[in-house]
Amino acid sequence: MAHIWAKVALLLALLGVARAVPVARGVTIKSDVLYFPDQVDYIRASRGKCAGAEELYWAGDGRCYAEGAQGPCGFEFRLVWDERQLRPRCERDNSLLGRR
């Protein structure tokens, strides 16, 4: 089934119907790329939510946080942008290791 959608996206790109569409936080939807449903859900939910270019939308609480800040993440973690998943995630902040 996924190969059908890839063919549809390719056909639309070749016909010039689909084009690159910029979305929140500098992410661009490209017509020649197949996105997974959870990636599309995040892109739709985050569109226009955050005022600053360096802010990340966290769907869990509907708020925007500065990239690299603790945000909704636990102690010793920071909020980063996951280029592969096209969504923010919490990552251990190694600069805090050993500090207590």
C-alpha positions in Angstrom: 0.0 0.0 0.0 2.8 2.4 0.8 4.3 2.0 -2.7 1.0 3.3 -4.1 1.4 6.6 -2.2 5.0 6.9 -3.2 3.9 6.6 -6.9 1.1 9.2 -6.3 3.6 11.6 -4.7 6.0 11.1 -7.6 3.3 11.6 -10.2 2.1 14.8 -8.6 5.7 16.1 -8.4 6.3 15.3 -12.1 3.1 17.0 -13.1 4.1 20.1 -11.1 1.0 19.8 -8.9 2.9 19.2 -5.7 5.7 21.4 -4.6 7.9 22.1 -1.5 5.8 23.6 1.2 7.5 25.3 4.2 6.1 24.5 7.6 6.9 25.3 11.2 10.5 25.5 12.4 12.1 25.6 9.0 10.9 22.1 8.0 9.9 21.9 4.3 7.5 19.4 3.0 9.0 18.1 -0.2 6.8 16.6 -3.0 9.4 13.9 -3.7 9.5 12.6 -0.2 7.1 10.0 1.4 6.2 11.0 5.0 5.0 8.6 7.6 1.5 9.4 9.2 3.0 10.4 12.6 5.3 12.9 10.9 2.4 14.4 9.0 0.4 14.6 12.2 3.1 16.5 14.0 3.6 18.9 11.0 -0.2 19.6 10.9 -0.5 20.1 14.6 2.6 22.4 14.9 1.8 24.6 11.9 1.6 28.3 13.1 1.7 27.5 16.8 5.2 28.9 17.7 6.1 32.6 17.2 9.9 32.1 17.2 11.9 30.3 14.6 13.9 28.5 17.3 10.9 27.4 19.2 9.6 23.8 19.1 6.0 22.8 19.5 5.4 20.1 22.1 2.1 18.3 21.3 1.9 16.8 24.8 1.0 20.1 26.5 0.4 22.3 23.4 3.2 24.7 24.3 6.3 26.0 22.5 9.7 25.8 24.0 13.1 27.1 23.0 15.3 24.5 21.3 18.0 23.3 23.7 16.0 24.2 26.8 14.7 21.7 29.4 11.1 22.4 28.3 8.8 19.5 29.0 11.8 17.1 29.4 12.9 15.6 32.7 15.9 16.7 34.8 19.2 16.5 32.9 17.4 16.4 29.5 16.9 19.1 26.9 14.5 19.5 24.0 16.1 19.0 20.5 14.8 18.7 17.0 15.0 15.2 15.5 15.7 15.6 11.8 14.9 12.0 11.0 11.5 11.9 12.8 10.6 15.5 12.0 9.6 16.2 15.6 11.1 17.4 18.9 12.5 14.8 21.4 14.1 14.9 24.8 17.9 14.1 24.8 20.2 13.7 27.7 22.1 16.9 28.3 25.7 15.7 28.6 26.9 19.1 29.8 25.1 18.4 33.1 26.7 15.0 33.8 28.5 15.0 37.1 26.9 18.2 38.4 24.6 17.8 41.4 
